[in-house]
Amino acid sequence: MFTQTTYFEWTLNKQWPNSIYLHMKRFIPILLCLSLGGQIFAHDPATEMTTAAHNFLNSLEEGQKKKAHFPFSDNERENWHFFPGSFVKPNGRMGLSVKEMSSPQRTLAQTLLSSALSHRGQIEASTVILLEQILYENEGREMRNPDLYHYSVFGQPEQAGSWGWRFEGHHLSLNFSLVNGRIFSVTPSFWGASPAKVTEGKHAGMRVLAEEETTAFKFFKSLSPPQKKMAILSGKAPREIYSGQDNTVDWSTFVPAQGLPITKMNPRQKGWLQEVIAVYSAKHRPQVVKQINQNKPLLHPTETFFAWAGGLTPETGHYYRIQTPDFLFEYANTQNNVNHVHAVWRDFKGDFGRDLLAEHYTQDHSKQKGWVSMFDGKTLKGWKPNENEESFSVKNGCIVANAPGRCHLFYQTKKPFKNFEFKAEVMTLPHSNAGVYFHTRFQEDGWPKAGFECQINNTYHDPKKTASIYGVQDCLEAPARDDEWFTLYIKVDGKHVITKVNDQVISDWNQPEDWKKSGDFERVLGEGTFALQGHDPGSTVLFRNLFVKRLPAQ
């Protein structure tokens, strides 16, 4: 049985077909460009995408930037195509083409691409572009120019906020949507090849996108006759993938789901089906795929279907798809004497991050009795920073702690809080540290002396993790993950303190009767206000939907 762990091991270790490597030396310059910087990237692709996109935009002249840069809300963000630019209506393909870039700009653009793709994906992208070069040499038509691949950036590339980007040309359309340092979507992800196998010339024998076919046939041949009967929809393959180039997948075309359900497959077949899905997902960096998979499983354990149409051998036109409640993986090889492949990964509801963006923008305006909002979603009204006040800002409906230096943001209140419940949604970026102080008071600089800190730290080097009552009752294993929103809850009732993450109790502490102030810090329950912590340079933590409710005094 394939687990999530074994799936990613396969993603990391699966080797590229030898048939491609035999031809590598013929297009090494392309590979070098596409992989530039790929070796130096660390674990956080969203941060690297942000940096790469920022550097690319900064390199452009004003006229170039007008072509490459769009508002995030622009309709062009969802206007994707995989045809040659001359077939894109009404004005051709938008964005800035490689043809219009200087050599340094090309390098920066290619570095942006390498921030998203795995080495495997970089190889495949370069070979798809190489096919355009072959057609360009054979046909001499400008629409085949391999420099007619376009880059577009939507919104401002920054860790706090919404932005996206696209790399697109004939047979490639790669789309990425990010919010607050998190990669929300990598779909639509379209890859095509014409010819899929080069039959003549110096590149004869080279196959592109071969594994989309070979892994699917391996899975299909494992099926029993009754299973094949369920899987095969038609003896004739469609000319094109059903999802086409629409910016939203037509749900009615695919629902109710048809084909062979995963519940009718044995464990080995499920593993081979997972291999087919991995062919599509492994073009992206493993960290990107893991982030997507954590939110929505690529292979649903009970609601995944496999469907086939057309011929039963690679020499005859064939089509297949794999669909889950969330994702669609679709393939067709029917044109040009079965030598023209289209393969796409779509998200039924979430192409371009559509579903998660909607969730992100939906604010929790709690109307439960007694709960008071501490943040208007637009300004820091009601809050007061101390040192390095630029450490706190409001972006995209969130309070962002992005500290050039230590800073604390104090909640202003005429009546101090004694007994209370506090809750907020929090997101940490990798290796970030912050905290929520309670029973504290404003001070001009330094670490707050009064009150207690509820720690926020999932992957920072400090061993005290999220929801620890810092230095009093410490949690040594993070109860939340970076790049994901979680709910932080604090309750003080008399001498009793409870902290929770996503309704799970993390700390449950009663202050002893003989408890005393300790050293320079007055860690003692009494009364006071709240403070959000900005910890150190490179640390980014986001807060939204902050609420407090006073409880009766004992």
Summary of the structure (lengths in Angstrom):
residues: 554
radius of gyration: 26.8
end to end distance: 55.5
largest distance: 88.0
contacts: 1830
relative contact order: 0.11
helix: 29%
strand: 28%
